[in-house]
Amino acid sequence: MRNRLAGTKKGNSRTAKFYQDNPDARKKRDEYNKEYHSTPARKKYRAVLQAINREKGTHGNGDGMDESHISKTKTKKQAQSKNRGDKKRQFFK
């Protein structure tokens, strides 16, 4: 399901405003993110979550739910918006 609001609004956070005002910094960040997210480790990470979503029946049914990691090996069902904004469990150290 495509986000119909994508690209229509400007962010209000300090970071969003910085990148709006500094196109060179934004370009540098985008290049880094493109490289980082194309690494084999990131691809595997996304593939594992996608497989779990398919197994549990949440892929493509429009329920707005995702499987999110609660540890390196465990996942739970969570709203997509909450999962993608969850900074608390973003990195497992």
C-alpha positions as CSV (number, residue, x, y, z in Angstrom):
1,M,0.0,0.0,0.0
2,R,1.6,3.2,-1.2
3,N,1.6,6.2,1.1
4,R,-0.5,8.8,-0.7
5,L,1.1,11.6,1.3
6,A,4.7,10.8,0.5
7,G,6.5,13.8,-0.6
8,T,3.6,16.2,-0.1
9,K,4.5,17.6,3.2
10,K,7.7,19.0,4.7
11,G,8.9,17.7,8.1
12,N,8.8,19.9,11.1
13,S,11.6,18.2,13.1
14,R,15.0,19.9,13.5
15,T,16.6,17.2,11.3
16,A,14.1,17.6,8.5
17,K,14.5,21.3,8.4
18,F,18.3,21.0,8.3
19,Y,18.1,18.7,5.3
20,Q,15.6,21.0,3.6
21,D,18.0,23.9,4.0
22,N,21.2,21.9,3.1
23,P,20.7,20.0,-0.1
24,D,24.4,18.9,-0.2
25,A,24.1,17.3,3.2
26,R,20.9,15.6,2.1
27,K,22.5,14.3,-1.0
28,K,25.4,12.9,1.1
29,R,23.0,11.3,3.6
30,D,21.0,9.7,0.7
31,E,24.1,8.3,-0.9
32,Y,25.2,6.8,2.4
33,N,21.7,5.3,3.0
34,K,21.6,3.8,-0.5
35,E,25.0,2.1,0.1
36,Y,24.1,0.9,3.6
37,H,20.7,-0.5,2.7
38,S,22.1,-2.4,-0.3
39,T,24.6,-4.4,1.8
40,P,24.0,-8.2,2.1
41,A,23.4,-8.0,5.8
42,R,20.5,-5.4,5.4
43,K,19.0,-7.4,2.5
44,K,19.0,-10.5,4.6
45,Y,17.5,-8.6,7.6
46,R,14.6,-7.4,5.4
47,A,14.2,-10.8,3.8
48,V,13.8,-12.5,7.2
49,L,11.1,-10.1,8.3
50,Q,9.3,-10.3,5.0
51,A,9.3,-14.2,5.2
52,I,7.8,-13.9,8.8
53,N,5.2,-11.5,7.5
54,R,4.2,-13.9,4.8
55,E,4.1,-16.9,7.2
56,K,1.9,-15.1,9.7
57,G,-0.4,-13.7,6.9
58,T,0.2,-10.0,7.5
59,H,1.8,-9.4,4.1
60,G,-0.4,-7.7,1.6
61,N,-3.7,-8.0,3.4
62,G,-4.0,-4.2,4.2
63,D,-4.2,-4.7,8.0
64,G,-1.5,-2.1,8.6
65,M,0.5,-4.5,10.8
66,D,4.2,-5.6,10.6
67,E,6.3,-8.2,12.4
68,S,8.8,-6.2,14.5
69,H,12.0,-7.5,16.2
70,I,11.8,-7.6,20.0
71,S,15.1,-9.3,20.2
72,K,17.5,-10.8,17.7
73,T,15.4,-13.9,17.4
74,K,11.9,-13.0,18.5
75,T,9.3,-10.9,16.7
76,K,5.8,-9.6,17.5
77,K,2.9,-8.1,15.6
78,Q,2.9,-4.3,15.7
79,A,1.4,-1.4,13.8
80,Q,3.6,-0.4,10.8
81,S,3.7,3.2,11.9
82,K,4.8,2.4,15.4
83,N,7.3,-0.2,14.3
84,R,9.0,2.2,11.9
85,G,9.2,5.0,14.5
86,D,10.4,2.8,17.3
87,K,13.8,4.0,18.3
88,K,14.0,2.1,21.5
89,R,14.6,-1.3,19.9
90,Q,16.2,-0.1,16.7
91,F,19.6,-1.5,17.4
92,F,20.4,-4.7,19.3
93,K,23.7,-4.5,21.2
